[in-house]
Amino acid sequence: SSPLWAQHPAVARECAMQAAKDDGVFWMEMKDFTRHFDQLDVCHRSTGLDQLRLDVNEEDGCIGPCKGCCFGCCGYWCLCRGCVALCCPRRSSMETVKARGKCCCCF
């Protein structure tokens, strides 16, 4: 954890920075990232109906499965996750894609 988060609370809020935890999450400036790394690997997972899962929200106790069912059904039917998974499945590949200059729309 850095004291800079406390000095810049608006940035911490925008980055959804939570209380300091030892969870392996860290932030790095883009110029530091590009100085230390010259390659970024992204794992492209397959998606389809077989990838839809129910989150039973175990941390919410006995209401967790009901909550998971409600959110799951809402996502499946109202947010069209079921239709997308059925009609537009993606299959992973071993294809390597070369970046054009900067690697992402936000850089």
N, C-alpha and C positions, 0 to 999 in steps of 0.2 A: 504494500500500500504506500502511496506517495502522499506527502502533505500538500501537493499541488491540487489534488481533488478538493480539499477543503478551501483552498484559495480561489478556486474557480467552480463554485457550486452549479452554475448554469451549464457548464460543459459536462459536469458529472451527471446532471439530470438528463441532458440530451443524449448522453452515452448510456443511460440506464445503469449507471455505476451504483452498485449496492455496497453495503458495509464490507470492509476488508475480509476476504475469505481466502483460505489456502486451497483454491480450486483449480489453479493452473491458468486462469483467465488473466490476461494482461493487455495493456494498450501500448502501442508503439507508434511513433511518428512515421509517416510514409518515407521520409528521407532516411531515417534510421533503418527501416525495413529494407529499402532498396540497397543500402550500403552493406547489409549483412546477408541478404538473400538475392539470388539471381534467378530463382525458379520457384514456382508455386504449383503444387500438385492438387488437383481437385478430384474427389471420388464421385463419379457420376453413377448414382444408384438407379437400378431399374425401378419403375413404378407401374402399378397396375392393380387390379382388384385383389390380388394375393398379398399386396403390401398394406392394405387398409387394416388397421388394428384398433382395438378398443383400449383406451387409457382408463383404467379403473380407479385412478386417483387415490391410491392407497393411503396417502398422507392425510386424507380427509375422513378417515375412519369409515363407519358404516354407511355414510351418505355418499362415499366415493364412487361406488359402482353406478348408482343412480345418476350422479353428476356426469360421470363418463358416458353413460348411455345417452343422456340428453345432449351433451356437447357433440358426441359422435354422430347421432342422428341428424342434428342440426347441420353439422359439417357435410355429412353425406348427401342429405336431401336439399337443404337450403343453400349451401355454398357450392353445390354441384361436385363435390369431391368424388362421389360415386360415378357420376356420368363421365367426368374427366378420366378417372381411372379405367373405366370401361372402354371409352371411345378413343382416348388419347394416351395409351400407355407408352412409356419410354423404356427402352432397353439399354442397359449400360454397354459400353464398348471400351476397347483398349486404344481407341483413336487418340492421337496426340494433336492438340490444336496449338498452333503458334500464335502468340499474342501479337497484335499490331500496335507497336509502340507501347503505350500504357495498357495494362491488362484488364482494366475495369472502367465502367462508365463514370465512376466517381473519382478517378485520378486524372 
